[in-house]
Amino acid sequence: MILNAIGNRIVSSLRWAEKSGLLIIEIPTRKTTRIEIGGAEYISLKKISDLHFLSLEHYAGSQFVLTVRPFDNPVDAVAKIVIKSNGTRFSGDLNLWQLAPQYYVEYLKDGFNDDFKLIHINANKQEIDIEPLVRMFDERDVQ
């Protein structure tokens, strides 16, 4: 759940319960609206500026979609990155990615090593680096 800068709108995702829906709550009027933004299994949200938030759209390994959306009109994705095992696509205002984190951990299926991956986004060059997530422990350490 995230709150816009002036404190009159909440944007929330109930993760698996709402799947790819966002719940918008207008605080002054107590009006609640649910909007659909894609076909993801679930969505995570992160506030990245007073005007924008990041939607991380999780598709059970088939793809990972990141969208930057304005608080005042969450239906519109003003910047978007689609990450699949066979390629990546950038669209929208690339400058907005300067507000977002550069690293993510996501489960991706690539047909060879279906596992969690470390994803590094370099929006300036429109490049994505995807690497297997290196285990930080020895198997003997797990009980």
N, C-alpha and C positions, 0 to 999 in steps of 0.2 A: 504494500500500500504506500503510495507516495502522494504528497501534497504539493500543489503548485505554489509559486512564490507569494501570491497575495492571499493565500489561505482560503480560497472559496471553492476549490475543486479537488476532489480525491480521485485518483486513478488506481484501480486495484485489479488484480488477477487472482482468482481462487485456485490457480494452478490446475491440477487435474480435474477438479470439479467444474470449472468453467471452460476447460480446454483452451481454445483460441479466442475466447471472449474477454473483453475488458469491461469492468464495471466502473462507470463514471458516476460519481456522487457530487451533486451541486449542493454545497453546504448551506447557503442562504435559503434555498427553497426546499431542501431535502429531497429533491428529485433524483431518482436513480435511473440510469440508462445502461443497458448492456449492448455493446457493439462487438461485432465479429470482425477480426482482422486477418484471418487466415485459417488454415487447416491444421495448425500445430496440435501436438498432443498436450502441451502445456506451455505457458508463457511466464517468464520472469521479467521483472521491471526494475529499472534503476534510473533515478533522477540524475541528469547530467548537466543541467543548467536551470536557471529560473524559468526559462521558456520551453525547454525540451526534456523529454525522457527517452530512455532506451528500452526497447522491447526485444527480449531474447526469446525467439520462437523455436521451441524444441520439437523436432519431428521424429523421435524414436530412432535416430541414427541415419535416416535417409538424407537429411539435410539440416542445416542450422541457418536460421535467418535472423539477422539483426536489423532493426529499423529504428530510426530516430523519428520521433513524433512530437508535434507541438501540443502543449497542455490545452491550448484553446481550441484545438480541433484534432483529437486523437485518431480520428479515422484516417487522416492523411499521413502517409509515410513520406517525409521530406528527404530522407536518405535511406538507402537500403543496401545490404550486402547479403547475397545468397551464397552459401557455402555447401557444395556437394563434393562427393569423392571424385567426380569427373570434371570439376571446374568451379570457378567463382565468378560472380557477376556483381559489379558495383553499379549503383544508379543514384540519381538525386544529387544533393549538395554535398560534395566530398569534404568541404570545410567543416561540416558538423562533426565529423569523426575525430577532430581534434579534441572534442569535449568528452569522448567516450574512452573507456579502457582499451588498451592495445592487445591485451592477452585474455584468453578465455579457455576454459576446459569444457569440452563437450564430447559426448559419445557419438562417434561417426562410424558408419559401416562403409568399408571400402572393398569388401569381398576377400581381402587377404588378412587384414588385422582389424577385425571389428572390435573396437575398444575405445577407451577415452583418449582423446587427443589434446595436445596443447596447440592452440591456435593463436598465431600472432598476426595482427592486422597492421599493414602499412598503407594507410589510405592515400598518402601523398603519391606513392608509386602504383597504387591500385594493385597491391600484391598481398597475398595471404600465404603464410608458412604454416604447414600442418605437420606436426611431429607426434610420434607415439609418446604418451605420457610416461616418463621414466619413473619407475618405482623407486621410492625413496627409502626403502627398507629391505632387509634381507628376509627371505621367506622363513628363516629360522626364528625371526623376531615375532612372527604372528603365532599366537597361541590358539 
